[in-house]
Amino acid sequence: PECLPRTWSALYEPGNDRWLYTDLTNGRVQLEHPLLDYYRGAVFMDKGAYGELASKLQAQPPSYDQVMEACAYFGIGEEEDVYIQAVAEYKLCCPLPPGWLESTDNAGNKQYRNPTMGIVLDEHPLDPYFRELRDRRRKELLRRRWAAVRAMVGMLNLHRKLVPPSNNAHPEASKRGSTGSVSAGEEQEEIEEQQEQ
């Protein structure tokens, strides 16, 4: 099936009429799609949770230190785009899905319980959603950057075709070849390397 994370594979078993999903980083096999929690979170957010989150952000915005702490929790760097850091900010103001309760264990650490399902988590039940949202936003920014690079290269090449080269052209221009065209290969390789990480 499509939309699998890069480090996962899927195998369909016709005899059992089921899919098996394998985490290639550790060999663990499971029956649930690895992004199931993300899609559950997306549905919850679309059904009104995002509006509640936005209202809380406006009424009681988290401090800079709180946002940076949440960024560290999600592996988001201080130098990353605010579009990515906003994911950590959302996590700080996000409500709990129906059926979930927040409590603390004997050591004072936060826990999230769903009595109906009999589940106890040591992280917010929407954390998988926010991790996947972080990754998707990173890929989106890389796609935007590559689109901007291609547009810039196209404009430069068009300019070089329309404007005759000067005899006093900068020496660096000769390094681009006799046609004077500009290549975006290095930029593309850099972006692809970042996507692999």
PyMOL commands that set and color helices and strands:
alter all, ss='L'
color gray80, all
select helices_A, chain A and resi 36-59+64-73+82-93+127-162+171-174+185-196
alter helices_A, ss='H'
color red, helices_A
select strands_A, chain A and resi 8-13+18-23+29-30+101-104+110-114+119-121
alter strands_A, ss='S'
color yellow, strands_A
deselect
rebuild
show_as cartoon
